Amino acid sequence: MGIPHELTESAKIDGASEFRIYAQIMLPLSKPAVLTVGLFTFLGAWGDFQGPLIYLNDPDKWTLSIGLKQYIRENNVAWGQLMAASTLFTLPIVILYFFVQKKFIEGISITGLK
């Protein structure tokens, strides 16, 4: 919604098709916003605890968050091992953020401007 309509209108005047307008103008300009939404969606799905707890009954199919909570329940908690597992649990999020950091910051700065 933040992309000016004048860009699409000028592309139509130049003879660009709808697909070309989308592929060469709209998609590159909306890439920061799309990556930001993708990152937030991944974070929501990665750390989801309640949803998988409701519909997963087989311990072989548990997510990492449920596995960590079950580890606390079943064993006398070995805090060192629990913290190592928690670090490994958050590692993919940190790695993903480093890959999309530039676009993520661009997405925040673009959406904050009027």
Secondary structure by P-SEA (a helix, b strand, c coil): ccccaaaaaaaaaacccaaaaaaccccccaaaaaaaaaaaaaaaaaaccccccccccccccccaaaaaaaaaaccccaaaaaaaaaaaaaaaaaaaaaaaaaaaaaaaaaaacc
